[in-house]
Amino acid sequence: MSAITEATDVAGQVCEFDATITEQHADERVAWNSDSGPNHAGVITLHRFDDEKTPVMASRGRSIHP
């Protein structure tokens, strides 16, 4: 597993967090769980149509518990 540091805009404020990549398939999918900062997990999925079109689907959930 790999570790990353990311920044995201949450309600107009920039939040940084450390995360662990939990799943990774080259050119297809990457998923993570946060290790610090806002408690959340997410996944980015790429759906290649052809050489010029690749829709990207992003999903991120955030825990409401501290």
Sequence and secondary structure as in RCSB ss.txt:
>XXXX:A:sequence
MSAITEATDVAGQVCEFDATITEQHADERVAWNSDSGPNHAGVITLHRFDDEKTPVMASRGRSIHP
>XXXX:A:secstr
  EEEEEEEETTEEEEEEEEEEEEETTTEEEEEESSSS EEEEEEE   SSS   EEEEEEE S  
